Amino acid sequence: MTTELMILGWTLVLTLVQIMVTGAFRTKETGTEYNMGPRDGGAPPPRPVTARLQRAQANLFETLPLFAAAVLIAHVGGREGDLTLWGAWAYLIARVVYVPLYAAGIPVVRSIVWMVSLVGLGMILAAILLP
């Protein structure tokens, strides 16, 4: 297995961790009974940290399919190399750093870290698309 595919696997682990952490924060707010029930009644609005975790998770869900597809295309197309390797690392590391920054409500640095993840994705796309 290539390093890029391994990084994709770890990105999926990060995704599961984000889902579980966000769910745990929300369950603390709504209670286990509400969480296990049909959720027909209105729930209280999420507290700030929970809301931030939900937005960070949604943000990951926006780029994860693109990242996964790019890594798989690079692998199948035999386009893996330094650009895909460093791009995949940049994406994963930035996504890991992004979560606590967003949860803590740190504005500018969080946006810069998000841009690093997009640059990483762009590096993989460049390896796929450029001759």
N, C-alpha and C positions, 0 to 999 in steps of 0.2 A: 504494500500500500504506500502511496506517495505521501509526503509530508502535507501537501495541500489537502488531500482527502482526510488525513488525520485532523488537521485544523478544522475542517468542516465538521467532523464528528464532535470535536470539543465545542464548536459553536452551537451544535445541537444540545450539548450538555448545558451550556450557558442558558440556552432558551428554556430548558426544563427548570433550571434553578430559578430563573426569573419568574416563570409561571408559578412555581411553588412558593417563592417568597412573597410575591404579590398576593397570592391566594391566602397565605397565612396572615398577612397584615389585614386583609379584608375580613377574614373570619374573626379576627380579634375584635373588629368593629361591629359586626353583625351578629356574631354568636354562632356556635356550631349548629344549633337547632335550625336557625334560618338557612344556614349554608346547606344542610342536608335535606331541607324541605323543598317544596315546589317553588319557593321564592315568588309567590303570587303577590304578596303584600309589598309595599314600598320599603326599600331599605334606606337607612340614613345615608346622606352623601358621604363619600370617602373623606377621610381626614387628609391633610396636605401631603404627608409622606406617602400614604397609600395611593393617592391620586397621581403623585409623581411617578411612583413605581408602575402604575397602570399606563401612564403615558410613555415611560421608557420601554415597557414591554410592547406597546403598540408601535413604537418607533422601530424596534428590532424587527417586528413582524413585517414592516414595510420593506426593509432591505434584505432580510434573510432569504427570501426566494431568489432574489437577484444574485446574491452571493453564492448560494448553493448551485444555481444554474451555471454561473460563470465558472466555478471550480470544476463542475462536472464536464462542461464543454471543453475547458482547457485540458482536462485529463483524457477525455475520449478523442479529442482532436490532436493529441500529442503536442500541445502547445505549452506544456509546463516548463518552467525555467526560473531564473532568478526573479523575474518580474512577478510571476504568479506566487512564488514562495514568499517574497517580501510583502506583496499585496495581501495575501491571505493572513500573514502574521499581523500586519497593520490593522486589518479589519477586526480580527479576533481580540487583539490587545485593546484596541480602542473601544470595542463593545464592552469588554470587561470593566474598563475604567469608567465608562459612561454611566453605568448603573449607579454606583455610589455617588457620583457627582450629581446626577439628576435627583436622586433620593434626598441628598443634602440641600438641594435648591441652589447649587452653585451655577450662576448663569453663563458667563463668558467662556470660561474654561471648558464647560460642558459642550458648548457649541463648537469649540475648536477640536475637541476630542471627536465629536460627531463627524466633523469634516475629515479628520484623519481616517476614520472608517470608510468614508466615501472615496478618499484618495486610494486606499487599499483596494476597494472594489474596482475603481477606475484602472488601477495597474493590471488587474487580472483581465479586464475587458480589453485593455490595450494589447496584452499578450495574445488574446484571441483574435483581435480584429486587424492589427497592424502586421504587415509582412515581415 
